[in-house]
Amino acid sequence: MDMEKEIFEIISNGGDAKAMAYEALELAHENDFQQAEEKLKEANQTLNTAHNTQTKLIQAELNGEGVPMTLLMVHAQDHLMAAISEMSLIENMIKLLNRISELEKN
């Protein structure tokens, strides 16, 4: 297994997912909730790719394969955790913006 490649997969996909989530939030600020939901779906798919890579590394370690704990690995884990956390917050922010928009219509 190419450990560096796997680590960069986590970093790249985590970062891409987070960027897409912020794009979704911007769309929600523009009251384009349909496009925001589509962008969130795309972000979640990308985040799942990062999470699946992490799971593959965890399984490798459980199977006795050496998974070195390098600064790069720590960075990847931190990056993924931040992306998951921010995605959750952004999803809730979009729900709130949608509710505000609906209330303003009435």
C-alpha positions in Angstrom: 0.0 0.0 0.0 1.3 3.4 -0.9 0.8 5.2 2.4 1.6 8.7 1.2 -0.9 8.3 -1.6 -3.6 7.2 0.8 -2.8 10.1 3.2 -3.0 12.6 0.5 -6.3 11.1 -0.6 -7.7 11.9 2.8 -6.3 15.5 2.8 -7.4 16.2 -0.8 -10.9 14.8 -0.5 -11.5 16.3 3.0 -10.4 19.7 1.7 -12.6 19.4 -1.4 -15.6 18.4 0.6 -15.2 21.3 3.0 -14.8 23.8 0.0 -18.0 22.4 -1.5 -19.9 22.8 1.8 -18.9 26.4 1.9 -20.1 26.8 -1.7 -23.4 25.3 -0.6 -23.6 27.8 2.3 -23.0 30.7 -0.1 -25.8 29.4 -2.4 -28.1 29.3 0.6 -27.2 32.9 1.5 -28.4 33.7 -2.1 -31.6 31.7 -1.3 -30.8 29.0 -3.9 -31.6 26.2 -1.6 -32.0 23.6 -4.3 -28.5 24.2 -5.6 -27.2 24.3 -2.1 -28.7 20.8 -1.4 -27.1 19.5 -4.6 -23.7 20.9 -3.6 -24.1 19.4 -0.1 -24.8 16.0 -1.6 -21.6 16.3 -3.7 -19.7 17.4 -0.6 -20.9 14.4 1.3 -19.9 12.0 -1.4 -16.5 13.5 -1.5 -16.3 13.4 2.3 -17.3 9.7 2.2 -14.4 9.0 -0.2 -12.0 10.5 2.4 -13.6 8.6 5.2 -13.5 5.3 3.2 -9.7 5.9 2.7 -9.3 6.4 6.5 -11.3 3.2 7.1 -9.0 1.3 4.7 -6.0 2.5 6.7 -7.6 1.5 10.0 -8.4 -1.9 8.6 -4.9 -2.3 7.4 -3.6 -1.5 10.9 -6.0 -4.0 12.5 -4.8 -6.6 10.1 -1.2 -6.2 11.3 0.1 -4.0 8.5 2.3 -1.2 9.6 0.6 2.2 9.4 3.2 4.7 10.5 2.0 7.6 12.6 3.8 10.5 10.9 3.1 14.2 11.1 1.5 13.9 7.6 -0.8 11.2 8.9 -1.8 13.4 11.9 -2.4 16.3 9.5 -4.7 14.1 7.4 -6.7 13.0 10.4 -7.0 16.6 11.6 -8.0 17.7 8.2 -10.7 15.0 7.9 -12.0 15.7 11.4 -12.3 19.5 10.7 -14.1 18.8 7.4 -16.6 16.5 9.1 -17.2 19.0 11.9 -17.6 22.0 9.5 -19.9 20.0 7.2 -22.2 19.3 10.1 -22.3 22.9 11.1 -22.8 24.2 7.5 -25.7 21.7 7.0 -27.4 23.1 10.1 -26.7 26.7 9.0 -28.4 26.0 5.7 -31.4 24.6 7.4 -31.6 27.7 9.5 -31.3 30.0 6.5 -34.0 28.0 4.8 -36.3 28.4 7.8 -35.6 32.2 7.9 -36.3 32.5 4.2 -39.6 30.6 4.6 -40.6 32.9 7.5 -39.8 36.0 5.5 -42.0 34.8 2.7 -45.0 34.6 5.1 
